[in-house]
Amino acid sequence: MDWQIEPTTPWNYGLVVDPANPEATITVTPQKVGRVPFDTAAAPVVLQGQGQADPVWKLVTTKPARRRAAPRPRTNLLPKWS
């Protein structure tokens, strides 16, 4: 059996990163682990960042077209916490 899933809502979003200050891109908030560790309503870690639609990134024959990868900084974006 073959499956084909097509988007019904906008999907072409990317993470907004300041190349001069990439560590400020994502805010990491650790929280207490709930009774169910993988419950999305009570996640033990919350990551927050800003996204932006990318109008250049389109579907090509019902598949997302490959985007040229942007250079990735070699720094650790996540803070260390105990």
C-alpha positions in Angstrom: 0.0 0.0 0.0 1.3 3.5 -0.9 0.5 6.6 1.2 0.5 10.2 0.1 -0.1 12.9 2.7 -0.5 16.5 1.5 -0.4 19.6 3.7 -3.7 21.3 4.4 -2.1 24.3 6.3 1.0 26.3 5.8 4.1 24.2 6.5 7.1 26.1 5.1 8.4 27.7 8.3 12.0 28.1 9.4 13.6 29.2 12.7 14.7 32.8 12.8 18.4 32.9 13.9 20.5 36.0 14.6 23.9 34.9 13.2 25.7 37.5 15.5 24.0 36.0 18.6 22.7 32.5 17.8 22.5 31.4 21.5 19.7 33.9 21.9 17.6 32.1 19.3 16.0 29.5 21.6 14.8 30.0 25.2 15.1 26.8 27.2 12.8 26.5 30.3 13.1 23.3 32.4 10.0 22.4 34.3 9.0 19.7 36.8 8.4 16.3 35.3 4.7 15.4 35.6 3.1 12.0 36.2 3.3 11.2 32.5 6.8 12.2 31.3 5.8 12.5 27.6 2.6 14.4 28.1 2.7 17.4 25.7 0.6 19.5 28.2 3.2 19.1 30.9 6.5 18.8 29.1 9.6 18.7 31.3 11.5 21.1 29.0 9.9 23.9 27.0 11.8 25.4 24.0 10.7 28.7 22.6 11.9 30.4 19.5 10.6 32.5 16.6 9.6 31.1 13.3 9.0 32.8 10.0 7.3 31.6 6.8 9.7 31.0 3.9 7.8 31.8 0.7 10.7 30.5 -1.4 10.3 26.9 0.0 7.6 25.3 -2.1 6.2 21.8 -2.7 7.7 20.1 -5.8 5.6 17.2 -7.0 3.9 17.0 -3.6 7.2 16.9 -1.7 9.1 19.7 0.0 11.9 21.0 -2.3 15.4 20.6 -0.8 16.7 23.9 0.6 20.3 24.7 0.6 21.5 24.3 4.1 22.7 27.5 5.8 26.0 27.4 7.6 25.6 26.2 11.2 27.5 27.8 14.0 29.6 25.3 16.0 28.5 26.6 19.3 26.2 24.9 21.8 22.9 26.8 21.7 21.4 25.1 24.8 22.4 26.3 28.2 23.8 23.8 30.7 21.6 23.2 33.7 21.6 20.6 36.4 
